[in-house]
């Protein structure tokens, strides 16, 4: 369902979780319903913020490596030098 982005299967899967005998799965289904609109939109659209998250992670890594060593001008050079 997630890999093939089939949002139509979401409702059946959620109902199955809530009727399951496993308590943890029932709780997951209840929490899942609180963010239902966001999860359905994620399954229905092809948009992803993976590129943005990757760039933020890279910037944080560079900042951690340079902590206490340089000011903003050197950080800017190092970030822009990567490309």
PyMOL commands that place a pseudoatom at each C-alpha (Angstrom):
pseudoatom trace, name=CA, resn=UNK, resi=1, chain=A, elem=C, hetatm=0, pos=[0.000, 0.000, 0.000]
pseudoatom trace, name=CA, resn=UNK, resi=2, chain=A, elem=C, hetatm=0, pos=[2.755, 2.463, 0.902]
pseudoatom trace, name=CA, resn=UNK, resi=3, chain=A, elem=C, hetatm=0, pos=[5.217, 1.536, -1.828]
pseudoatom trace, name=CA, resn=UNK, resi=4, chain=A, elem=C, hetatm=0, pos=[2.597, 1.533, -4.557]
pseudoatom trace, name=CA, resn=UNK, resi=5, chain=A, elem=C, hetatm=0, pos=[0.803, 4.621, -3.137]
pseudoatom trace, name=CA, resn=UNK, resi=6, chain=A, elem=C, hetatm=0, pos=[-2.642, 3.045, -3.034]
pseudoatom trace, name=CA, resn=UNK, resi=7, chain=A, elem=C, hetatm=0, pos=[-4.610, 5.400, -0.804]
pseudoatom trace, name=CA, resn=UNK, resi=8, chain=A, elem=C, hetatm=0, pos=[-7.869, 3.532, -1.484]
pseudoatom trace, name=CA, resn=UNK, resi=9, chain=A, elem=C, hetatm=0, pos=[-6.652, 0.591, 0.622]
pseudoatom trace, name=CA, resn=UNK, resi=10, chain=A, elem=C, hetatm=0, pos=[-6.011, 2.812, 3.637]
pseudoatom trace, name=CA, resn=UNK, resi=11, chain=A, elem=C, hetatm=0, pos=[-9.566, 2.752, 5.007]
pseudoatom trace, name=CA, resn=UNK, resi=12, chain=A, elem=C, hetatm=0, pos=[-9.829, -1.045, 4.880]
pseudoatom trace, name=CA, resn=UNK, resi=13, chain=A, elem=C, hetatm=0, pos=[-6.422, -1.442, 6.520]
pseudoatom trace, name=CA, resn=UNK, resi=14, chain=A, elem=C, hetatm=0, pos=[-7.322, 1.014, 9.270]
pseudoatom trace, name=CA, resn=UNK, resi=15, chain=A, elem=C, hetatm=0, pos=[-10.614, -0.794, 9.984]
pseudoatom trace, name=CA, resn=UNK, resi=16, chain=A, elem=C, hetatm=0, pos=[-8.723, -4.097, 10.132]
pseudoatom trace, name=CA, resn=UNK, resi=17, chain=A, elem=C, hetatm=0, pos=[-6.280, -2.625, 12.660]
pseudoatom trace, name=CA, resn=UNK, resi=18, chain=A, elem=C, hetatm=0, pos=[-9.051, -1.346, 14.897]
pseudoatom trace, name=CA, resn=UNK, resi=19, chain=A, elem=C, hetatm=0, pos=[-10.860, -4.729, 14.855]
pseudoatom trace, name=CA, resn=UNK, resi=20, chain=A, elem=C, hetatm=0, pos=[-7.691, -6.713, 15.494]
pseudoatom trace, name=CA, resn=UNK, resi=21, chain=A, elem=C, hetatm=0, pos=[-7.218, -8.569, 18.786]
pseudoatom trace, name=CA, resn=UNK, resi=22, chain=A, elem=C, hetatm=0, pos=[-3.720, -7.128, 19.312]
pseudoatom trace, name=CA, resn=UNK, resi=23, chain=A, elem=C, hetatm=0, pos=[-3.961, -4.164, 21.665]
pseudoatom trace, name=CA, resn=UNK, resi=24, chain=A, elem=C, hetatm=0, pos=[-0.887, -2.409, 20.278]
pseudoatom trace, name=CA, resn=UNK, resi=25, chain=A, elem=C, hetatm=0, pos=[-2.281, -2.572, 16.766]
pseudoatom trace, name=CA, resn=UNK, resi=26, chain=A, elem=C, hetatm=0, pos=[-5.573, -1.098, 17.984]
pseudoatom trace, name=CA, resn=UNK, resi=27, chain=A, elem=C, hetatm=0, pos=[-3.716, 1.755, 19.681]
pseudoatom trace, name=CA, resn=UNK, resi=28, chain=A, elem=C, hetatm=0, pos=[-1.694, 2.347, 16.536]
pseudoatom trace, name=CA, resn=UNK, resi=29, chain=A, elem=C, hetatm=0, pos=[-4.922, 2.558, 14.551]
pseudoatom trace, name=CA, resn=UNK, resi=30, chain=A, elem=C, hetatm=0, pos=[-6.358, 5.125, 16.968]
pseudoatom trace, name=CA, resn=UNK, resi=31, chain=A, elem=C, hetatm=0, pos=[-3.237, 7.300, 16.834]
pseudoatom trace, name=CA, resn=UNK, resi=32, chain=A, elem=C, hetatm=0, pos=[-3.141, 6.884, 13.089]
pseudoatom trace, name=CA, resn=UNK, resi=33, chain=A, elem=C, hetatm=0, pos=[-6.651, 8.280, 12.764]
pseudoatom trace, name=CA, resn=UNK, resi=34, chain=A, elem=C, hetatm=0, pos=[-5.584, 11.518, 14.451]
pseudoatom trace, name=CA, resn=UNK, resi=35, chain=A, elem=C, hetatm=0, pos=[-3.280, 12.224, 11.486]
pseudoatom trace, name=CA, resn=UNK, resi=36, chain=A, elem=C, hetatm=0, pos=[-5.536, 10.609, 8.906]
pseudoatom trace, name=CA, resn=UNK, resi=37, chain=A, elem=C, hetatm=0, pos=[-5.622, 13.562, 6.494]
pseudoatom trace, name=CA, resn=UNK, resi=38, chain=A, elem=C, hetatm=0, pos=[-1.830, 13.887, 6.435]
pseudoatom trace, name=CA, resn=UNK, resi=39, chain=A, elem=C, hetatm=0, pos=[-1.251, 10.166, 5.904]
pseudoatom trace, name=CA, resn=UNK, resi=40, chain=A, elem=C, hetatm=0, pos=[-3.872, 9.963, 3.170]
pseudoatom trace, name=CA, resn=UNK, resi=41, chain=A, elem=C, hetatm=0, pos=[-2.312, 12.959, 1.416]
pseudoatom trace, name=CA, resn=UNK, resi=42, chain=A, elem=C, hetatm=0, pos=[1.122, 11.340, 1.664]
pseudoatom trace, name=CA, resn=UNK, resi=43, chain=A, elem=C, hetatm=0, pos=[-0.200, 8.191, -0.001]
pseudoatom trace, name=CA, resn=UNK, resi=44, chain=A, elem=C, hetatm=0, pos=[-2.210, 10.028, -2.639]
pseudoatom trace, name=CA, resn=UNK, resi=45, chain=A, elem=C, hetatm=0, pos=[0.445, 12.480, -3.857]
pseudoatom trace, name=CA, resn=UNK, resi=46, chain=A, elem=C, hetatm=0, pos=[3.845, 11.917, -5.387]
pseudoatom trace, name=CA, resn=UNK, resi=47, chain=A, elem=C, hetatm=0, pos=[5.438, 14.821, -3.525]
pseudoatom trace, name=CA, resn=UNK, resi=48, chain=A, elem=C, hetatm=0, pos=[8.254, 14.188, -1.079]
pseudoatom trace, name=CA, resn=UNK, resi=49, chain=A, elem=C, hetatm=0, pos=[10.442, 16.402, 1.068]
pseudoatom trace, name=CA, resn=UNK, resi=50, chain=A, elem=C, hetatm=0, pos=[13.320, 13.923, 1.047]
pseudoatom trace, name=CA, resn=UNK, resi=51, chain=A, elem=C, hetatm=0, pos=[15.669, 16.262, -0.825]
pseudoatom trace, name=CA, resn=UNK, resi=52, chain=A, elem=C, hetatm=0, pos=[15.036, 19.069, 1.652]
pseudoatom trace, name=CA, resn=UNK, resi=53, chain=A, elem=C, hetatm=0, pos=[15.570, 16.804, 4.651]
pseudoatom trace, name=CA, resn=UNK, resi=54, chain=A, elem=C, hetatm=0, pos=[18.818, 15.530, 3.136]
pseudoatom trace, name=CA, resn=UNK, resi=55, chain=A, elem=C, hetatm=0, pos=[20.161, 19.052, 2.696]
pseudoatom trace, name=CA, resn=UNK, resi=56, chain=A, elem=C, hetatm=0, pos=[19.197, 20.000, 6.253]
pseudoatom trace, name=CA, resn=UNK, resi=57, chain=A, elem=C, hetatm=0, pos=[20.961, 16.898, 7.587]
pseudoatom trace, name=CA, resn=UNK, resi=58, chain=A, elem=C, hetatm=0, pos=[24.081, 17.735, 5.577]
pseudoatom trace, name=CA, resn=UNK, resi=59, chain=A, elem=C, hetatm=0, pos=[24.098, 21.319, 6.864]
pseudoatom trace, name=CA, resn=UNK, resi=60, chain=A, elem=C, hetatm=0, pos=[23.706, 20.178, 10.474]
pseudoatom trace, name=CA, resn=UNK, resi=61, chain=A, elem=C, hetatm=0, pos=[26.599, 17.747, 10.051]
pseudoatom trace, name=CA, resn=UNK, resi=62, chain=A, elem=C, hetatm=0, pos=[28.863, 20.511, 8.737]
pseudoatom trace, name=CA, resn=UNK, resi=63, chain=A, elem=C, hetatm=0, pos=[27.818, 22.821, 11.578]
pseudoatom trace, name=CA, resn=UNK, resi=64, chain=A, elem=C, hetatm=0, pos=[28.606, 20.135, 14.165]
pseudoatom trace, name=CA, resn=UNK, resi=65, chain=A, elem=C, hetatm=0, pos=[32.023, 19.514, 12.645]
pseudoatom trace, name=CA, resn=UNK, resi=66, chain=A, elem=C, hetatm=0, pos=[32.867, 23.224, 12.742]
pseudoatom trace, name=CA, resn=UNK, resi=67, chain=A, elem=C, hetatm=0, pos=[31.472, 24.004, 16.207]
pseudoatom trace, name=CA, resn=UNK, resi=68, chain=A, elem=C, hetatm=0, pos=[33.661, 26.547, 17.987]
pseudoatom trace, name=CA, resn=UNK, resi=69, chain=A, elem=C, hetatm=0, pos=[36.176, 26.794, 15.156]
pseudoatom trace, name=CA, resn=UNK, resi=70, chain=A, elem=C, hetatm=0, pos=[34.871, 29.368, 12.748]
pseudoatom trace, name=CA, resn=UNK, resi=71, chain=A, elem=C, hetatm=0, pos=[32.363, 32.102, 12.156]
pseudoatom trace, name=CA, resn=UNK, resi=72, chain=A, elem=C, hetatm=0, pos=[29.533, 32.344, 9.695]
pseudoatom trace, name=CA, resn=UNK, resi=73, chain=A, elem=C, hetatm=0, pos=[31.709, 33.390, 6.742]
pseudoatom trace, name=CA, resn=UNK, resi=74, chain=A, elem=C, hetatm=0, pos=[33.742, 30.161, 6.807]
pseudoatom trace, name=CA, resn=UNK, resi=75, chain=A, elem=C, hetatm=0, pos=[30.617, 28.075, 7.333]
pseudoatom trace, name=CA, resn=UNK, resi=76, chain=A, elem=C, hetatm=0, pos=[29.038, 29.750, 4.296]
pseudoatom trace, name=CA, resn=UNK, resi=77, chain=A, elem=C, hetatm=0, pos=[32.086, 28.985, 2.152]
pseudoatom trace, name=CA, resn=UNK, resi=78, chain=A, elem=C, hetatm=0, pos=[32.148, 25.385, 3.251]
pseudoatom trace, name=CA, resn=UNK, resi=79, chain=A, elem=C, hetatm=0, pos=[28.448, 24.851, 2.597]
pseudoatom trace, name=CA, resn=UNK, resi=80, chain=A, elem=C, hetatm=0, pos=[28.564, 26.432, -0.847]
pseudoatom trace, name=CA, resn=UNK, resi=81, chain=A, elem=C, hetatm=0, pos=[31.846, 24.702, -1.736]
pseudoatom trace, name=CA, resn=UNK, resi=82, chain=A, elem=C, hetatm=0, pos=[30.106, 21.296, -1.632]
pseudoatom trace, name=CA, resn=UNK, resi=83, chain=A, elem=C, hetatm=0, pos=[28.479, 22.050, -4.983]
for i in range(1, 83): cmd.bond("trace and resi %d" % i, "trace and resi %d" % (i + 1))
show_as sticks, trace
zoom trace
